Amino acid sequence: MRREPPLVQGHAERVEWLRTRTIEAARASGAVTDKSLRRIAVDTTVMEKNIAHPTDAWLYERARALLVGLAKQAGIELRQSYARLAPRFAAQVGRNAHARQFKRMRKALRQLKGYADRVRRDLRRHLQDIPEGALRDRVLETIWLVGRLLEQGLKSKGQIYSLHEPEVDCTSKGKARMRYEFGTRVSLATTIDEGFVVGARGFPGNPYDGQTPAPALEQVAILTDQVPDLAVVRAMAWAPPRS
């Protein structure tokens, strides 16, 4: 009998355990057979996250507002919150970009970045006034995250595209309507005959598509207790090496 997953296990382990039980139920009911479980199709796509389009102006303004909100929760009075000036500059960035006034746009961006940095440094100076607890941990994490945002460059690795979803990756899919997609690369493994899902795995870090089939098939072998004889990956067919 399969052991129940302990409560300390992570989300990924719980999902895999649930997928295993689903496969067992499908076998018992005849929805899938052992023969079909040896013929697998694997595809990789991007699971988009529910985030706003990550423009620099939006991220800087969001960072400033987030820090100001945490300061209010902690009862800290900042020197200045820039609640009146920052939204005005954020709107000005969009107008200047639309009018192709890039020199003015970059100047407004520098102002927004400076406002966020000043609020961050002001809040950091008051860390000793925040008692130990969940709120202090949130403040420390946000200060560190905003610091990463302000220091990242155009070609920096591990860029931040969302403050509430910092693990989001940017993927170029070559679509005419949407050049970039913001989310996490995932692979889905299904049986060729029934289209029954036998594996699903996320790949943070935006790996190349050719790097995802092997871990996906490894997961399928673990969940189904057998190695596939045939795996169709996009336009390529894969077969296990002969012993």
N, C-alpha and C positions, 0 to 999 in steps of 0.2 A: 504494500500500500504506500502511495506517495505521501510524504510528510507534509503537513500543513506549513505554510511559510510563517516564520516568526514575525512579530510586530516590528522588530527592529530593522527588517529588510527595507531596501529602498524601493522607489517607485518602479524602476525598471525590472527588478526581480519579481515584484508582484504582478506586473503586466505579463511577464514571461510565464509565470505560474498559471495565470488565468488562461493564457493562450494554450498551454499544455492541456489543461482541463477541457478546453473547447475541442481540441484535436481528439482527445480520448472520447468525448461525447459523440463527435462526428464518426469516429470509427465504430463505436458501439451501435449507432443508429444506421450505419451503412451509407451515410452521406459521402464519405470518402473511403477508399480502399487502400491497402498497403501498396498495391501496384501504382495507383495514382500519386501516392506520396513520394514515389521515386522519380517522378517527372515534374520538375519545378520550373517556374518562370520567375525571374528576378528583375525588378525594375527599380530605378532610382529617380527620385524627384525631390522637390523642395517643399517642405511644409511651412507655409508662410505664417508669420506671427502677427498678432493683432497690434500693430504699432503704426504710428503716424510716419509719413515719409520723412526720413531723418535728414533734414536740412540743418546746416550749422546754426542758423538763427533760431530754429525751433529748439535744438538741443541746449544751446546756451541759456535761452529763456526758461526752458523747463528745469534746467539745473538750478538756476537762481531761485525760481519759485519753490522748488523742492527744499532747498536749504532754508529759505525763509519760513516755510511751513514747519520744519523741524525745530527751528529756533523758537517759534511761538509755542509749540508743544512743550518744549523744555523750559519755558518761562524766561528766555534770554532776550534782552533788548539789544538789537543790533544798532550799530551806528547809523546805518542807512540801508533800507531794503530795496531801493530803486523800483518800487512798485509802480511808480508813475512813468519813469523814463524808459525802463527796459521794454515794456510792451510797445511803446512808440517806436523805438529803434528796430524792434523785431518786424513791425509792419513796414517800416521804411526800407528794410533790406529787400523785401519782396517787391516793392514798388520800383526800387532802383534796378533790381535785376531785370524786371519786365521792361523797363525803359533802356536797358543796356548801359546804364550808368555805373560801370563796374568800380570805378574809383570811389564813388560815394558809397557803394554797397560794401566794399571792403572796410571803409572807415566805420560804417555802422556796425559791422561785424566785430571789429576790434573793440568798439564801445561795449557791445553786449558781452563779449568775452571778459573784458575788464570788470564789468559789474558782477558777473558770476564769480570771478576770482576774488574780488574784494569781499563779497559775502562769505565765501568759503574760508578765507583767512580770518575774518572777523569771528565766525562761528568756531573756528579751531582754537582761537585764543580763549574761548569760554568753556573749553572742554572740562576743566577742573570744576566748573559749577554744576555739571550734570552728574547726578548720582549714578552709581553702577546699576545696570539693569538693561532691559530690552531697548529702551529708548536711546541710551548711550551707545549701544551696539549699532543701532540703526544710523545714528549720527556719524559714528566713525566710518561705517561702511559707505555712507553717502559721500562723506568728505573725500575718502579715497577714490571712489568712483568718479566723482566730478574732477578730481585732480588728474585722473587718467584721460578724461574727456578733454580737458583744457590743454594737455601736453601732447595729444596725438596729432600727427601730421597727416598729409594727404595720402601717403603711402605707408603709414605705420601698420604693423601687424597687430592683429587683435583689436581692431578699432571698435569703438562703442557706437552703436546705432540707436540704442534705446536705453534709458536709465532704469526702466522697470523690467526690461528683458536684456540685460547686458550680454547674454550668451548668443544673441542673434548674429548670424553671419550674412554677408552680402554675396550673392551668387549671380553671375552673369549667364543668362540662359539664351541670349541671342534672339529674343522675341521682339518683333517689330513694335507691338503695343506696349511692352514693358521690358526695358533693357535689363533691369536689375530686379531681383527678388530678395526679400529680407526674411530670413527664417532659418531653418535647420534642414540639412540634407538627410533624407530618410530613404530606406530601401524597403520594398514590399516583396515578399515571396509568396506565390500562390501555386496551387496545383494547375497543371496545364489542362487537365480534363475537366475539372469542376470549377476552377477559379476560386477554390477555397483558400483563404489566407492561412498560411502556416508559419509566417515569420514577419516581423516588423521591427526595424532597428533604426535608431537615430545615430547620426555621425556628426557630432560637433566639430568645429574646426575647419569646415568646408573642404573636405578631401576631394580628390579627383574621382570621377565616376568609376574608373578602372580599379580603384582601391576598395570599393565597397562590396563587390560580389562575394569575395572569399569570406569575410566575416558574416555576411548574410547567410551563406550556405552552411557555415559552421553553426549558426544559431538554429537553422532548420534541422540539422542532424541531431542537435541536442534535444529539441522539442519533440521531434518525431521518432527518436531512437533508431534512426537509420539514415545512411548516407545516400543522397539522391544519385540515381544512375545517369540522369540527364538533367541539365539545367540550361535553360534558354535565357540568355542575358542580352536583351535588345536584339541585335542582329547576329550574335555569336552563340554557339552552342558549346557547352562545357560538359566534359565527362570525367569521372574520377580516374586517376592514373592506375594503370594495371600493376598488381602486386608482383 
